């Protein structure tokens, strides 16, 4: 199997394991809450904001694809070539896309990295925008092995998700939901050969 072929990222799986261990330690649970895992007073509002954020991501990615059509080549599935019509890989990708992509990546990039950098560099608009830009660039570059188009699209996602995260007082559940929906839609489109 070329392309995607079941390549788990050990770092992300390790982060998931650490999270699960922290659930059983009182100080660990406080740390987890500090990442943005908090009680949702209104899940419908959370879902609505996540849907609006996802729509903003799709709009921004569509504009980027129109401006850079040679980079966003829909005829080249590249990294995800094996996903087209492969039900087993599709199911694995959905699970991985929600657990690793939606949950762990957001826990690390928004929940940990973004919040800690804001604590270090302050809450001025300039500091926050700089931190959002740098962490979004890093998030996009983390996906460069998929393709340049994927890295740019992921960077756009990260930029919008980070801004929503900051504006919603670090509501990590909202961003996890947004990221999970993004991955589910993306993998479904690829699986069906619609990309």
VENURQUI-V798468 format. One record per residue. RES is the residue in one letter. NEAR is the number of other C-alpha atoms within 8 Angstrom. Layout:
RES,NEAR
RES,NEAR
//
This chain:
X,5
X,6
X,9
X,11
X,8
X,5
X,5
X,5
X,6
X,6
X,6
X,10
X,10
X,8
X,10
X,10
X,8
X,8
X,9
X,8
X,9
X,12
X,10
X,8
X,8
X,8
X,7
X,11
X,11
X,8
X,8
X,12
X,9
X,8
X,13
X,11
X,10
X,8
X,4
X,6
X,4
X,6
X,7
X,6
X,7
X,10
X,10
X,8
X,9
X,12
X,9
X,8
X,12
X,11
X,8
X,9
X,11
X,8
X,8
X,9
X,10
X,8
X,8
X,9
X,10
X,7
X,6
X,8
X,8
X,5
X,8
X,10
X,8
X,6
X,5
X,6
X,9
X,8
X,10
X,11
X,11
X,13
X,13
X,10
X,9
X,9
X,8
X,6
X,11
X,13
X,8
X,8
X,9
X,11
X,9
X,9
X,12
X,13
X,9
X,13
X,13
X,16
X,11
X,12
X,11
X,14
X,11
X,10
X,11
X,14
X,14
X,10
X,10
X,13
X,11
X,8
X,10
X,12
X,8
X,6
X,7
X,9
X,8
X,6
X,6
X,6
X,11
X,11
X,8
X,8
X,11
X,12
X,9
X,8
X,12
X,13
X,9
X,9
X,12
X,16
X,9
X,8
X,11
X,10
X,7
X,10
X,10
X,10
X,9
X,12
X,14
X,9
X,11
X,11
X,14
X,13
X,9
X,12
X,11
X,11
X,11
X,12
X,9
X,10
X,14
X,9
X,7
X,7
X,6
X,11
X,12
X,15
X,9
X,12
X,14
X,11
X,11
X,14
X,12
X,13
X,9
X,9
X,13
X,11
X,8
X,8
X,12
X,9
X,10
X,13
X,13
X,8
X,8
X,6
X,7
//
